């Protein structure tokens, strides 16, 4: 595993320690992390700060050229909102920790020309299974169910 | 025009007064506004706080049942990110001020079962034309172009 998915997992683990949904994300541009974050539903009462959205917000305002040469790493398959953000900014490549506990908008991303790689990483799977078992209500809220 | 689109336009106008992208949104649930906001790219250096996202964040954490009985009003056709958020939370109906200055993910929303109504309101069109002429760089950044 490269350092970027490792950083995304560390974000997810930090979220879990905070009592939050353990999903983390980083955005890599030219070999550097330009944005990182984790789900903030519990911590900030946020309906929009999924892991990927937190990473985008942390990266701040960027020109289109930066997004179009970036890779987004996320510990979990991106939901429709986060997939929409990836499509808006035309991020060309997304590395996904796992899609066993939740399958997001991967087909739409692929149809939009986004290159996906799914790692099925056991640490990512375990983080989600642990959280979903303990807080099914929070998890359902996070995915609009 | 009903009071809800009127409130969304007031949000857009407030954004313009702040020097920001003039797009506003409100979320209506059972006849009451439960969330409202406007684009905060300029004001907060935000890459994710489009008008609709600001309204969702302002509404705070809500159960799925609230979103599924809400109407989202937005002064401009929702971009892929905001359309993704609408799809995530399964908001069933979206009232759009105009889609002449920017056409968002309306086909995807319709294919997802979301009911759309486009007003082509001249105030909404004028707000966008005024801003785009004055700040084309900011506008392009906001839509990932």
Interface residues (C-beta under 8 A of the other chain):
Chain A: X41 X45 X46 X47 X48 X53 X56 X57 X59 X60 X61 X62 X63 X64 X67 X79 X80 X81 X82 X83 X84 X85 X87 X88 X89 X90 X105 X108 X140 X141 X143 X144 X145
Chain B: X41 X45 X46 X47 X48 X53 X56 X57 X59 X60 X61 X62 X63 X64 X67 X79 X80 X81 X82 X83 X84 X85 X87 X88 X89 X90 X105 X108 X140 X141 X143 X144 X145
